[in-house]
């Protein structure tokens, strides 16, 4: 394999990996939005905490949300 072919292979491999990582980031962003939606429904103004989570439980949920949002 000559240098030109090797360079083309490296570029193809990097392009493929970039595409895979871009898709993964998109999946993670979608999951983050879904998690955010679920968390904001917990004790939200429209459902008035239907599941009756305690303040301690809500604090844990929102700590998780903050950690997830830090990944964005």
N, C-alpha and C positions, 0 to 999 in steps of 0.2 A: 504494500500500500504506500503510495507516494504522499508527499506533504499535502497536496491539494485534496486528495481523497480523505486523508486524515482530518484536515480542517473541516471539510464538508460533513464528515461523520460527527465531529465534535459539535458543530453548529446544529445539526439535526437533533442530536441527543439533548443539547441545551434547550432547543426550541420545544421539544417534546416535554421535558421536565418543567419548563416555564408554563406550558399549557396545563399540565397536571396540577401544578401549584396554584395557578390562577383559578382553576375550577374548585380546588379545595378551599381557597380563601372565599370564593363566592358561596360555597356551601356553608362555611362557618359564619359568614355574615348573615345568611338567611336564618340559620339556627339561632343566632344571637337576637335577631329581630323577633323570632317566635318566642324565645325565652322571655324577652322583654314584655311581649304582649301578655304572656301567661302571668308574669309577676305583677304587672300593673293592674290586672284584673283581681288580684288578691287584695282585698280591702279597698278596692277602688271606689270612687264616689258613686258609681252606678250600681255596684252590687252590695255595697255596705258590708263588706266582709262576710259574705254568705257562708263561707267555710269556717268562720269563727276562729281564725288564727289569733294567737296571743300576740301582744306587742313584741315579745321575745322572738317568736317564730317569724314575724314580719321582718324584724331587724336582721335575722339570719338570711332570709330570702333576698332582702335588698343589699346585703353585703355580697352575696353571690352575684347579684346583678352588677354591682360596682366592679367586681373582679372580672366579670365577663366583658363589661364595657371597656375595661382597661386593655383588652386584647384588640380592640378596634383601632 
